[in-house]
Amino acid sequence: MFDIGFWELAVIGVVALLVIGPERLPRVARTTGLWVGRARRFVSGVKADIDREIAADELKKALAKQAQSPALYDIVEETRQTIRSAGEALDETAPATAEQENKAVTQKPNDASG
């Protein structure tokens, strides 16, 4: 935000020492540091809140866009219908296969050794 170098800080320190005095300068510096820390925490909190709101807004927009897109819904429905028809076809062929297996078990092959 501010680009303050060593010499600028030194000038500020000398002016503060002359204006405030050597007795009150440490207490004023400590108080100033506390207020600066509080301000930074406040600004970082506000920034985090704004970032969360922006992320939530972007998520809402993405969900709304996805809800308007019928392509995904169509794909899901087509897949369900395919699975359902495959299951029905499997159910239709399963009894015939079971009957063939029963016939194969009940019929004994002709054994020449008996």
C-alpha positions as CSV (number, residue, x, y, z in Angstrom):
1,M,0.0,0.0,0.0
2,F,2.6,2.6,1.1
3,D,6.2,2.3,0.1
4,I,8.0,3.7,3.1
5,G,11.8,3.2,3.3
6,F,14.2,3.5,6.2
7,W,14.9,7.2,5.8
8,E,11.2,8.1,5.8
9,L,10.7,6.1,9.0
10,A,13.7,7.9,10.5
11,V,12.3,11.3,9.7
12,I,8.9,10.3,11.1
13,G,10.6,9.1,14.3
14,V,12.6,12.3,14.8
15,V,9.5,14.5,14.2
16,A,7.5,12.3,16.7
17,L,10.3,12.5,19.2
18,L,10.4,16.3,19.0
19,V,6.6,16.8,19.0
20,I,5.6,14.2,21.6
21,G,8.7,14.1,23.7
22,P,10.9,11.2,24.9
23,E,8.7,10.4,28.0
24,R,5.5,9.8,26.1
25,L,6.9,8.4,22.8
26,P,7.0,4.7,23.9
27,R,3.4,4.8,25.2
28,V,2.2,6.5,22.0
29,A,4.1,4.1,19.8
30,R,2.6,1.1,21.7
31,T,-0.9,2.5,21.4
32,T,-0.4,3.3,17.7
33,G,0.9,-0.2,17.2
34,L,-2.2,-1.7,18.8
35,W,-4.5,0.5,16.7
36,V,-2.7,-0.4,13.5
37,G,-2.9,-4.2,14.4
38,R,-6.7,-3.8,15.0
39,A,-7.1,-2.0,11.7
40,R,-5.2,-4.7,9.9
41,R,-7.3,-7.5,11.5
42,F,-10.5,-5.6,10.6
43,V,-9.4,-5.1,7.0
44,S,-8.3,-8.8,6.6
45,G,-11.7,-9.9,8.1
46,V,-13.6,-7.7,5.7
47,K,-11.5,-8.9,2.8
48,A,-12.2,-12.6,3.8
49,D,-15.9,-11.9,4.1
50,I,-15.9,-10.3,0.6
51,D,-14.0,-13.2,-0.8
52,R,-16.5,-15.7,0.7
53,E,-19.4,-13.7,-0.7
54,I,-17.8,-13.6,-4.2
55,A,-17.1,-17.3,-4.1
56,A,-20.7,-18.0,-3.0
57,D,-22.1,-15.8,-5.8
58,E,-19.9,-17.6,-8.4
59,L,-21.1,-20.9,-7.1
60,K,-24.8,-19.8,-7.3
61,K,-24.2,-18.6,-10.9
62,A,-22.6,-21.9,-11.8
63,L,-25.4,-23.9,-10.3
64,A,-28.0,-21.8,-12.1
65,K,-26.2,-22.2,-15.4
66,Q,-26.0,-26.0,-14.8
67,A,-29.7,-26.1,-13.9
68,Q,-30.6,-24.4,-17.2
69,S,-28.6,-26.9,-19.1
70,P,-30.8,-29.9,-19.9
71,A,-28.0,-31.9,-21.5
72,L,-26.8,-33.4,-18.2
73,Y,-30.4,-34.3,-17.2
74,D,-31.0,-36.0,-20.6
75,I,-27.8,-38.0,-20.3
76,V,-28.8,-39.2,-16.9
77,E,-32.3,-40.2,-18.0
78,E,-31.0,-42.0,-21.1
79,T,-28.6,-43.9,-18.9
80,R,-31.4,-44.9,-16.6
81,Q,-33.5,-46.1,-19.5
82,T,-30.7,-48.1,-20.9
83,I,-30.0,-49.8,-17.6
84,R,-33.7,-50.5,-17.1
85,S,-34.1,-52.0,-20.6
86,A,-30.9,-54.1,-20.1
87,G,-32.2,-55.4,-16.8
88,E,-35.6,-56.3,-18.4
89,A,-33.8,-58.1,-21.2
90,L,-31.6,-60.0,-18.7
91,D,-34.8,-61.0,-16.7
92,E,-36.4,-62.3,-19.9
93,T,-33.4,-64.5,-20.8
94,A,-32.7,-65.7,-17.3
95,P,-35.6,-68.3,-17.0
96,A,-34.8,-69.8,-20.3
97,T,-31.2,-70.2,-19.3
98,A,-32.2,-71.8,-16.0
99,E,-34.5,-74.3,-17.8
100,Q,-31.7,-75.3,-20.2
101,E,-29.4,-75.9,-17.2
102,N,-32.0,-78.1,-15.5
103,K,-32.5,-80.2,-18.7
104,A,-28.7,-80.6,-19.0
105,V,-28.5,-81.8,-15.4
106,T,-31.4,-84.2,-15.6
107,Q,-30.2,-85.8,-18.8
108,K,-27.4,-88.2,-18.2
109,P,-24.9,-88.8,-21.0
110,N,-24.7,-92.3,-22.3
111,D,-21.8,-93.9,-20.6
112,A,-20.3,-97.0,-22.3
113,S,-18.5,-98.2,-19.2
114,G,-21.8,-99.0,-17.3
